[in-house]
């Protein structure tokens, strides 16, 4: 039987090449747009197949040698074989394609992509841990590709170098613990003055475990915390009093303290540039009342407040609301911001109207998007009294182009907004993850 041949048209949201052969869509791992490849399918359905590359008959000029020796086995990266500028261009095309095919809209202007360091960028990560006697002991790393097994790795190029250098020592540390079979995860959080490793423990540590943990922390200059159950069980083990985690936004003269398991952007370099872009698009001014929905610990809220605007932040996590209030007070902005804990996935038109009028919105939702929030806006054909509560401008920061496109379709076709600009943010180089930002403005009469 001849090996089938395919011409790759694009990349999908998992970084696989997409082709069409005899009326079926074929998703081919390891293939790049413009390439002609042979492939072997390992998952077949009526309308599509999932396959792996067998041979590249005609290679893309953007194909490159992956820098990491674990690429192809480790599932942490999907597109290291695509040259860096090609990764950014592919993500831009993915954003444009989603906006049109899902939202039935196009951006009037495409923004220049935001990108930064290609390696060592990931300052937060959850590393899997497993004791596997057949592989010589403890494994620490990301999952293998399309598998629940832990990749056998001794370094990682997307982690900061000092964290990559800890992978082998972390293996050795867990191997010394009495509960080495009951530590499924190590969460890494890097701040500007501290690095924290959170050991997820399914059984209590024993007295004899203290010595190796303390020696590890002292040798490598890290703080070791533990988590036995939910987020409220996260606490320092050694040292008990460390400098604590924080990140800063020097452009806005802001400092944010955070706990190791609290949500922060994984790429601090890109976060700073993203904040600058968001403020340029939002254009906050003194005297305006601005909403920051899905505000988290105030990553966008406090830079908006620096403009002199009054800012209302809404977030579903009580812990993050508390952290946002702490940061506002630390930065002298408590009088300009107000935070409320609320489930934005249960937003209604009545609740939205009860919050009062906002001149502008910033939205930064999780992957599910902000559909209930945008649906709660008055329709474009409602009375002028109702539509007066709608913000004139919305800046939407998205981590999922599909849900951004869905919400953009509602804003444009139902709520009376124009999609003025959009562009990608390469927050996660070498992965297929697409972060983006979009600007909507209320259309004129």
C-alpha positions as CSV (number, residue, x, y, z in Angstrom):
1,X,0.0,0.0,0.0
2,X,1.4,3.4,-1.0
3,X,2.0,6.0,1.7
4,X,-0.5,8.9,1.0
5,X,0.8,12.3,0.1
6,X,-0.6,15.7,1.4
7,X,0.0,19.3,0.7
8,X,-0.1,21.3,4.0
9,X,-2.4,24.3,3.9
10,X,-2.2,25.8,7.4
11,X,-1.6,25.0,11.1
12,X,-4.4,24.1,13.6
13,X,-4.6,25.2,17.2
14,X,-2.4,22.3,18.3
15,X,0.3,23.1,15.9
16,X,-0.5,20.3,13.5
17,X,-0.4,20.7,9.7
18,X,-3.8,20.8,8.1
19,X,-4.4,19.2,4.6
20,X,-7.4,18.0,2.6
21,X,-7.2,14.6,0.9
22,X,-10.1,13.0,-1.0
23,X,-12.6,15.2,0.8
24,X,-11.3,14.5,4.3
25,X,-9.4,16.9,6.6
26,X,-6.1,15.4,7.7
27,X,-4.3,16.8,10.8
28,X,-0.6,15.9,10.5
29,X,1.8,16.3,13.4
30,X,5.2,17.5,12.4
31,X,4.1,19.1,9.1
32,X,4.3,22.8,8.2
33,X,2.3,25.0,5.8
34,X,3.5,24.8,2.2
35,X,5.1,21.4,2.7
36,X,4.4,18.3,0.7
37,X,4.6,15.2,3.0
38,X,3.8,11.6,3.3
39,X,1.9,10.6,6.4
40,X,0.6,7.7,8.4
41,X,-2.8,8.1,10.2
42,X,-3.3,6.7,13.7
43,X,-6.8,8.0,14.3
44,X,-9.5,7.8,11.7
45,X,-13.1,9.3,11.7
46,X,-15.6,9.7,8.9
47,X,-14.7,13.3,8.2
48,X,-11.1,13.6,9.4
49,X,-7.9,11.8,10.3
50,X,-5.0,12.5,12.7
51,X,-1.6,11.5,11.4
52,X,2.1,11.8,11.8
53,X,4.6,12.8,9.1
54,X,6.5,9.9,7.6
55,X,8.7,11.9,5.1
56,X,8.9,15.6,4.1
57,X,9.1,15.6,0.3
58,X,9.2,19.3,-0.1
59,X,10.3,21.3,3.0
60,X,9.1,24.8,3.9
61,X,11.9,27.4,3.9
62,X,10.7,28.2,7.4
63,X,11.5,24.7,8.7
64,X,14.4,24.7,11.2
65,X,16.2,22.3,13.5
66,X,14.5,22.2,16.9
67,X,16.9,23.7,19.6
68,X,15.7,21.3,22.3
69,X,16.8,17.7,22.3
70,X,13.5,16.7,23.9
71,X,11.3,18.2,21.2
72,X,9.0,15.6,19.6
73,X,8.9,13.6,22.9
74,X,8.1,16.3,25.4
75,X,4.6,17.9,25.0
76,X,5.7,21.3,26.3
77,X,6.4,22.7,22.8
78,X,4.6,22.0,19.5
79,X,6.3,24.1,16.8
80,X,10.0,24.3,17.5
81,X,10.6,23.1,14.0
82,X,9.0,26.3,12.6
83,X,11.3,29.3,12.5
84,X,10.4,32.0,15.1
85,X,9.1,34.6,12.7
86,X,7.1,31.9,10.9
87,X,5.5,31.0,14.3
88,X,4.3,34.5,14.8
89,X,2.9,34.7,11.2
90,X,1.1,31.4,11.6
91,X,-0.6,32.7,14.8
92,X,-1.6,35.9,13.0
93,X,-3.2,33.9,10.2
94,X,-4.9,31.7,12.8
95,X,-6.4,34.8,14.5
96,X,-7.6,36.2,11.2
97,X,-9.1,32.8,10.2
98,X,-11.0,32.4,13.4
99,X,-12.4,36.0,13.2
100,X,-13.8,35.3,9.8
101,X,-14.9,31.7,10.0
102,X,-16.4,31.8,13.5
103,X,-17.2,35.5,14.0
104,X,-18.0,36.4,10.4
105,X,-16.0,39.6,10.8
106,X,-12.7,41.1,9.9
107,X,-10.5,43.5,11.7
108,X,-10.2,46.9,10.0
109,X,-6.6,47.0,10.9
110,X,-4.1,44.3,11.9
111,X,-1.7,45.4,14.7
112,X,2.0,44.6,14.6
113,X,2.6,41.4,16.5
114,X,4.0,41.5,19.9
115,X,6.9,39.2,20.5
116,X,10.0,38.9,22.7
117,X,12.6,36.4,23.9
118,X,12.3,33.0,22.3
119,X,13.8,31.0,25.1
120,X,13.8,31.1,28.9
121,X,10.6,33.0,29.0
122,X,8.3,30.8,31.1
123,X,8.4,32.1,34.7
124,X,5.5,29.9,35.9
125,X,5.1,26.2,35.1
126,X,3.6,23.0,36.5
127,X,6.0,20.2,36.2
128,X,4.8,16.6,36.5
129,X,6.6,14.2,38.8
130,X,6.6,10.4,38.7
131,X,8.8,7.7,40.3
132,X,9.5,5.2,37.5
133,X,11.9,2.5,38.7
134,X,12.2,1.1,35.1
135,X,13.6,4.5,34.0
136,X,16.1,4.7,36.9
137,X,14.1,6.7,39.4
138,X,12.2,10.0,39.5
139,X,11.1,11.9,36.4
140,X,10.4,15.6,36.5
141,X,9.1,17.5,33.4
142,X,6.2,18.1,31.2
143,X,4.0,15.3,29.9
144,X,5.1,13.4,26.8
145,X,3.3,14.4,23.6
146,X,-0.3,13.2,23.5
147,X,0.3,11.1,26.6
148,X,-0.1,11.0,30.4
149,X,3.5,9.8,30.8
150,X,6.1,12.2,32.1
151,X,8.9,13.0,29.6
152,X,12.3,11.8,30.6
153,X,14.2,15.2,30.4
154,X,17.1,16.8,32.2
155,X,16.7,20.4,30.9
156,X,14.1,22.7,29.3
157,X,14.9,25.6,27.1
158,X,11.6,27.5,27.6
159,X,12.2,27.7,31.4
160,X,14.6,30.3,32.8
161,X,18.1,28.8,32.8
162,X,18.3,28.6,36.6
163,X,15.0,26.6,36.6
164,X,16.1,24.3,33.8
165,X,19.3,23.6,35.8
166,X,17.2,22.5,38.7
167,X,15.4,19.6,36.9
168,X,18.1,17.0,37.7
169,X,18.5,18.2,41.3
170,X,14.6,18.2,41.7
171,X,14.7,14.5,40.6
172,X,17.3,13.8,43.2
173,X,15.4,15.6,45.9
174,X,12.1,13.8,45.3
175,X,14.0,10.5,45.2
176,X,15.3,11.2,48.8
177,X,11.8,11.8,50.2
178,X,9.9,9.2,52.2
179,X,6.8,10.0,50.0
180,X,8.6,10.0,46.6
181,X,5.6,8.0,45.1
182,X,3.1,10.6,46.5
183,X,4.5,13.8,44.9
184,X,2.7,14.2,41.5
185,X,3.6,17.8,40.7
186,X,6.1,20.6,41.4
187,X,4.8,24.1,40.6
188,X,7.4,26.7,39.7
189,X,7.0,30.4,40.3
190,X,9.7,32.9,39.5
191,X,9.5,36.4,40.9
192,X,11.9,39.3,40.7
193,X,13.4,38.6,44.2
194,X,12.6,34.9,44.8
195,X,11.9,31.6,43.2
196,X,9.4,29.2,44.8
197,X,8.9,25.5,44.2
198,X,5.5,24.1,45.4
199,X,5.6,20.4,46.1
200,X,2.1,18.9,45.6
201,X,2.0,16.2,48.3
202,X,-0.7,13.5,48.7
203,X,0.7,12.4,52.1
204,X,2.3,14.4,54.9
205,X,6.1,14.8,54.8
206,X,7.9,12.9,57.5
207,X,10.4,14.4,59.9
208,X,13.4,12.8,58.0
209,X,12.3,14.7,54.8
210,X,13.1,18.1,56.3
211,X,16.9,17.8,56.0
212,X,17.1,17.1,52.2
213,X,14.5,19.8,51.5
214,X,16.4,22.4,53.6
215,X,19.7,21.4,52.0
216,X,18.2,21.7,48.5
217,X,16.7,25.2,49.3
218,X,19.9,26.5,50.7
219,X,22.1,25.1,47.9
220,X,20.0,26.5,45.1
221,X,18.6,29.7,46.7
222,X,14.9,28.8,46.4
223,X,11.9,28.6,48.7
224,X,10.1,25.3,49.0
225,X,6.4,25.3,49.7
226,X,3.9,22.5,50.0
227,X,0.3,22.0,48.9
228,X,-1.6,19.0,50.4
229,X,-5.1,19.7,48.9
230,X,-6.7,22.9,47.5
231,X,-5.1,26.3,47.0
232,X,-5.8,27.3,50.6
233,X,-3.4,24.6,51.8
234,X,-0.4,26.2,50.0
235,X,2.2,27.3,52.6
236,X,5.9,27.7,53.0
237,X,8.0,24.8,54.3
238,X,11.5,26.2,54.2
239,X,12.4,29.0,54.7
240,X,9.3,30.0,56.7
241,X,10.0,33.7,55.9
242,X,11.4,34.4,52.5
243,X,11.5,37.6,50.4
244,X,8.2,36.7,48.7
245,X,7.2,36.7,45.1
246,X,6.5,39.9,43.1
247,X,6.7,41.4,39.7
248,X,6.9,45.0,38.6
249,X,5.8,47.3,35.7
250,X,8.4,50.0,35.8
251,X,6.6,52.0,33.0
252,X,3.7,52.5,35.4
253,X,5.7,52.5,38.7
254,X,3.9,49.4,39.9
255,X,4.8,46.4,42.0
256,X,2.6,43.3,42.5
257,X,3.1,40.8,45.2
258,X,1.7,37.3,44.5
259,X,1.5,33.8,46.0
260,X,3.1,31.0,43.9
261,X,-0.2,29.4,42.8
262,X,-2.0,32.6,42.0
263,X,-2.6,33.4,38.4
264,X,0.0,35.7,36.8
265,X,1.2,36.0,33.2
266,X,3.9,33.4,32.6
267,X,6.0,35.6,30.4
268,X,6.9,38.9,32.3
269,X,8.8,40.4,29.3
270,X,5.7,40.1,27.0
271,X,3.4,41.2,29.8
272,X,5.1,44.6,30.0
273,X,4.7,45.1,26.2
274,X,1.2,43.8,26.3
275,X,0.3,46.3,29.0
276,X,1.7,49.2,27.0
277,X,-0.3,48.1,23.9
278,X,-3.5,47.8,25.9
279,X,-3.1,51.2,27.4
280,X,-2.5,52.7,24.0
281,X,-5.6,51.1,22.6
282,X,-7.8,51.9,25.6
283,X,-6.6,55.5,26.0
284,X,-7.7,55.9,29.7
285,X,-8.1,59.5,30.9
286,X,-8.6,61.3,34.2
287,X,-12.3,61.6,35.0
288,X,-13.4,58.5,33.1
289,X,-15.0,55.5,34.7
290,X,-13.5,52.3,33.3
291,X,-14.3,48.6,34.0
292,X,-11.7,45.9,34.1
293,X,-13.6,42.6,33.8
294,X,-11.8,39.3,34.8
295,X,-9.3,41.6,36.5
296,X,-7.3,39.0,38.4
297,X,-4.8,40.6,40.8
298,X,-5.1,43.9,39.0
299,X,-2.6,43.5,36.2
300,X,-4.5,45.9,33.9
301,X,-6.5,47.7,36.6
302,X,-3.7,49.5,38.3
303,X,-2.0,50.8,35.0
304,X,-5.5,52.1,34.0
305,X,-5.8,53.9,37.4
306,X,-2.4,55.5,36.9
307,X,-4.0,57.6,34.2
308,X,-6.3,59.2,36.8
309,X,-9.3,57.2,35.7
310,X,-11.7,55.6,38.2
311,X,-11.5,51.8,37.7
312,X,-13.9,49.1,38.7
313,X,-12.4,45.6,38.7
314,X,-14.5,42.4,38.7
315,X,-13.1,38.9,39.3
316,X,-14.4,35.5,40.3
317,X,-11.6,34.5,42.7
318,X,-11.9,35.9,46.2
319,X,-8.1,35.3,46.7
320,X,-7.3,37.4,43.6
321,X,-9.6,40.2,44.7
322,X,-7.8,40.3,48.0
323,X,-4.5,40.4,46.3
324,X,-5.7,43.2,44.0
325,X,-6.8,45.3,46.9
326,X,-3.4,44.6,48.6
327,X,-1.5,45.8,45.4
328,X,-3.7,48.9,45.1
329,X,-2.9,49.9,48.6
330,X,0.8,49.1,48.2
331,X,1.0,51.3,45.1
332,X,-1.1,54.2,46.5
333,X,-4.1,53.6,44.3
334,X,-6.7,52.4,46.8
335,X,-8.8,55.5,46.3
336,X,-9.1,55.1,42.6
337,X,-10.0,51.5,42.3
338,X,-12.8,49.3,43.5
339,X,-12.9,45.5,43.3
340,X,-15.8,43.1,43.4
341,X,-15.9,39.3,43.6
342,X,-18.5,38.0,41.1
343,X,-18.9,35.2,38.6
344,X,-18.8,36.9,35.2
345,X,-20.0,33.7,33.6
346,X,-23.4,34.4,35.2
347,X,-23.6,38.0,34.1
348,X,-27.1,39.3,33.1
349,X,-28.3,42.5,31.5
350,X,-29.9,43.5,34.8
351,X,-26.7,43.0,36.8
352,X,-24.6,44.8,34.2
353,X,-26.9,47.8,34.3
354,X,-26.8,47.9,38.1
355,X,-23.1,48.5,37.9
356,X,-23.7,51.9,36.3
357,X,-22.2,53.5,33.2
358,X,-18.6,52.8,32.1
359,X,-16.9,54.9,29.5
360,X,-14.6,52.0,28.5
361,X,-14.1,48.3,29.2
362,X,-11.0,46.1,29.3
363,X,-11.8,42.4,29.2
364,X,-9.2,39.6,29.9
365,X,-11.2,36.4,30.2
366,X,-9.9,32.8,30.5
367,X,-10.1,30.4,27.5
368,X,-13.9,30.2,27.7
369,X,-14.2,33.8,26.7
370,X,-16.7,36.4,27.9
371,X,-19.9,35.4,26.1
372,X,-22.4,36.2,29.0
373,X,-20.7,39.5,29.5
374,X,-21.0,40.7,25.9
375,X,-24.5,39.2,25.6
376,X,-25.5,41.4,28.5
377,X,-24.8,44.5,26.6
378,X,-27.8,46.2,25.0
379,X,-28.5,45.4,21.4
380,X,-27.8,48.0,18.9
381,X,-31.5,48.5,18.0
382,X,-32.6,49.0,21.7
383,X,-33.6,52.4,23.0
384,X,-31.1,55.2,23.4
385,X,-31.6,55.0,27.2
386,X,-30.5,51.3,27.2
387,X,-27.6,51.8,24.8
388,X,-26.3,54.8,26.8
389,X,-25.0,52.2,29.3
390,X,-22.8,50.6,26.7
391,X,-19.1,51.6,26.7
392,X,-17.8,53.5,23.8
393,X,-14.6,51.4,23.6
394,X,-13.7,47.9,24.5
395,X,-10.2,46.4,24.6
396,X,-10.4,42.6,24.6
397,X,-7.3,40.5,25.6
398,X,-7.8,36.9,24.7
399,X,-6.0,33.6,25.2
400,X,-8.2,31.7,22.8
401,X,-8.8,33.0,19.2
402,X,-12.0,30.9,18.8
403,X,-13.8,32.4,21.8
404,X,-12.6,35.9,20.9
405,X,-14.0,35.4,17.4
406,X,-17.3,34.2,18.8
407,X,-17.6,37.2,21.1
408,X,-16.4,39.5,18.3
409,X,-19.3,38.3,16.1
410,X,-21.8,39.2,18.9
411,X,-20.2,42.6,19.4
412,X,-20.1,43.5,15.7
413,X,-23.4,41.9,14.4
414,X,-25.7,42.4,17.4
415,X,-24.3,45.0,19.8
416,X,-23.3,47.7,17.3
417,X,-19.5,47.7,17.6
418,X,-16.8,48.0,14.9
419,X,-13.7,45.8,15.2
420,X,-11.1,48.5,14.6
421,X,-7.9,46.6,15.2
422,X,-6.5,43.2,16.3
423,X,-3.2,41.4,16.6
424,X,-1.4,38.5,18.1
425,X,0.8,38.5,21.3
426,X,3.4,35.7,21.2
427,X,3.1,35.0,24.9
428,X,4.1,31.3,24.5
429,X,6.9,30.9,21.9
430,X,7.3,27.4,20.3
431,X,3.7,26.4,21.3
432,X,0.6,26.7,19.3
433,X,-1.1,28.9,22.0
434,X,-2.4,32.1,20.5
435,X,-2.8,35.2,22.7
436,X,-4.3,38.3,21.1
437,X,-5.7,41.7,21.6
438,X,-8.6,43.5,19.9
439,X,-10.1,46.9,19.9
440,X,-13.8,47.5,19.5
441,X,-15.6,50.9,19.3
442,X,-19.2,51.8,19.3
443,X,-20.4,52.4,15.7
444,X,-21.9,55.8,14.9
445,X,-25.6,56.3,14.1
